[in-house]
């Protein structure tokens, strides 16, 4: 990482509670949290926002809430996010074939129409050489109501924040998801 984590004792007690929970849930503290935790107010804001986006009552189903972040992370070359979100996507019922086909989703039969339009929207929001057209939003609204469009856009924006933060600071994958044929989840996006 381009900025080192601090010694655990140098973090605020509140941030250390989050670290304890991460270690319990993932078996280790998450490197991005160690960086965000250097600024406790930012860390708590990001943690709260993520909790609101990835809540059980979201109008976006859990698997899609993991699929979209993996694709955004591929575009932004965030190896940590690809790793953790791919593992979460598999836990939420996606096949390994779907995860491995995601980078070239347009040419895969693994994705339904709802997923395809959400992925197209995610790419248009994420990539600076694309834009969100009215036609794309009209197609998106065939599969998502207005509240779900807001939630999906918020998810994409959050994942751009997270993956760009991690990519800029060189946060590596932590070994949560090993993809076949790659040796690790640390595959680069084209």
N, C-alpha and C positions, 0 to 999 in steps of 0.2 A: 504494500500500500504506500501511496505517496506521502501520506501523513500518518504517523504512528499512533496507535492507540495508547492511552495513558495506562498507568498502573491501575488495577481495579480499585484500590483504596482511594485513588484521586478523583473518582466519580462521585457525584452526589448520591446520598442514600436512596433517593427516589429512582434514579436511573439504575442503580444497582438492583433494585427490585425487578425492574424489567429484564435485566441481565439474568437474574436468577430464574425467572419464568422462561426465558429463551433457552437456557441450559436444560431446564426440565422438559421443555417441549421438543427441542431439536437435538439435545445431547451436547450442545456447545453454544457459546455466545456467538451472535452474528456479527461479523466484522463491520458491516455498515452501522450497526447500532453502536459499536465502540467508537466510531467516528462521530455520528450524530450526537452521541452522549457527551462529547466534549463541550457541546453547547446545550445544556439541559432544556432550555425553553424551546429551542428548535426541535430537539429530540421528542419532547412531550407533544408538541404540535403535530409533528409527522406521525407519531404513534397514534394519536387520537384520530387524525384524518384517516389513516389506514384502517383503524377499527370501524369507522363509520362506513367506509367503502366496502369492506369485506365482512359485512354483518349478515346474519341469517335471514333477516327480513328484506334483503336487497331484491329488487325485481329482476336482477341478473342472476341466473343459476350459477352455483358454485363452480362447475367445470368451466364455464365460459369466463368467470371471474379469474380463472387461472390461465386459460388459453390465451386471452388477449395480452396479459402481461408478459408471457413468454415471447410472443411475436414482437412486442414493442422492445423488449430486451435484446432480441436478436438484431433488430435494426440499430439500436444504440450500442451494440457490442458490450453489453453488461454481462459478464460471465457469472457473477454472483447471482444476478436475478434470473438468468436462464436456468441455472442450477437449482435454486430453491423453488422457483415457480414451476419448473418441469416436474420436480418431485411432488409438489402439491397437486399439480394437474393429474398425475398418475394416481395419487391417493383419492382424488375426486372422481375416478372412474374412467379416465381416458386410457386408451391403449398406447403401448410404447410405439406402435406404428404411427399413430396420430401425432405424437410428440416429435418423432423423427421426420415426419412429412411436413411439419409446420412451416419450415423455412421456404418450402416450395408449394404452399397450400393451394395455389391456383391450379396446379396440375395434379392434384391428388383427389381421390374419391373418398377420402376419410372425413371430409367436412360437409355438413349440411348447409342449406341455403342461409339459415340464420347465422351460423358461424362464419360463412363466407362474407356476408355483407358486413358483419361486425369486424372481421379481419381487414376488409377493404377500408372501412372507416378508420380503424386504428392506424393503418398505414398512412392514410391521407392526413390524419391529425399529426402523426409523428414525423413524417418526412418533409423536409423543407422544400423539396422539389415538386410536391403534390399540394393540392388544396381540396377542401371539402366543397363539393358542388351541391347545388339544390337537388339535382337528380340523385346523387348518392344518398342524401338525407331522405328523399322520398322513398327510395328502396329500403333504407334502414327502417323507416316508419311502417313498412309492411310487416316487420317482424318485432318491432319494439314500440311500446306506447311512449308518449312524451316524457313521462317520468323515467322510464328505462333508458331513453336516449340521454337524458341528463346524467343518470348514474353511469352509463357506459362512457360518456365523455369525461366524467370525473375520474373514472378508473384509468382511462388512457392518459389523462393529464398527470395523475398521480404517478403512474408507472414511468412516464417520461421524466418526471422530477427524480424519482428514485434511481432509475437506471442511468440517467445522465450524471447524477451525483456520484454513484458508484464507479462508473466508467472513468470519469474525470480523475477520481482519486485512486484508480488502479485496484479496486477491490476484487480479489480473485474468487473463483468458485470455491466452495467449502466442501464439495464431495457429497452433496445430497442426492444427486441423480446421475447415474452412470448410463449413458446411452450406448446401445450396441454399435460396435464398429468404430467408436470414437475414442475409447479408452477413458473418456471422462465427459462431463457435460460442458466442457470448456471449448465448444465448437464455435468458430468464428462465423459471423454472418457475412454474406456477400454484399 
